């Protein structure tokens, strides 16, 4: 993960430490849910609904 990237969770200003996926839909894309790639900090990577990309071992600094 590149240094300096920010956590994508709304209202979080913490530096991201890993990449992963959340299930949801984008506004205007209809009702169909899909996986979205997001950056997460140490706190949010433990959130329900976050799936860490364990195939990318470079996630951890």
Wavefront OBJ file of the C-alpha trace (Angstrom):
o trace
v 0.000 0.000 0.000
v 1.309 3.408 -0.853
v 2.093 5.601 2.126
v -0.038 8.651 2.703
v -3.299 7.113 1.487
v -6.266 7.994 3.666
v -8.916 5.625 5.017
v -11.990 5.674 2.745
v -14.515 5.336 5.570
v -16.736 8.400 5.869
v -15.435 10.930 8.388
v -12.144 9.088 9.013
v -8.937 11.095 8.605
v -6.585 8.283 9.618
v -3.879 6.883 7.335
v -4.924 3.660 5.600
v -2.940 0.513 6.351
v -4.698 -2.062 4.147
v -6.893 -2.523 1.085
v -10.025 -4.610 0.963
v -13.634 -4.716 -0.154
v -17.067 -3.675 1.060
v -20.395 -4.815 -0.359
v -22.715 -2.049 -1.497
v -23.924 -0.005 -4.438
v -22.961 3.366 -5.831
v -25.545 6.096 -6.133
v -27.242 6.036 -9.490
v -26.152 2.482 -10.281
v -29.509 0.905 -9.471
v -30.228 -1.567 -6.696
v -27.518 -4.089 -7.581
v -24.850 -4.530 -4.873
v -21.253 -5.349 -5.742
v -17.832 -5.383 -4.081
v -15.970 -2.072 -3.980
v -12.238 -1.719 -3.378
v -11.509 0.568 -0.402
v -8.584 1.647 1.757
v -8.997 1.089 5.500
v -7.165 2.105 8.663
v -6.387 -0.333 11.495
v -9.692 0.501 13.198
v -11.954 0.155 10.176
v -10.345 -3.012 8.827
v -12.045 -4.770 11.759
v -15.486 -3.398 10.845
v -18.317 -5.746 9.974
v -18.692 -5.871 6.220
v -15.024 -5.198 5.420
v -13.154 -8.008 3.691
v -9.390 -7.577 3.690
v -7.581 -8.422 0.462
v -5.397 -11.162 1.926
v -3.981 -11.973 -1.495
v -1.998 -8.759 -1.348
v 0.537 -9.215 1.441
v 1.989 -5.792 0.647
v -1.006 -4.318 2.494
v 0.817 -4.306 5.806
v 3.599 -1.815 6.362
l 1 2 3 4 5 6 7 8 9 10 11 12 13 14 15 16 17 18 19 20 21 22 23 24 25 26 27 28 29 30 31 32 33 34 35 36 37 38 39 40 41 42 43 44 45 46 47 48 49 50 51 52 53 54 55 56 57 58 59 60 61
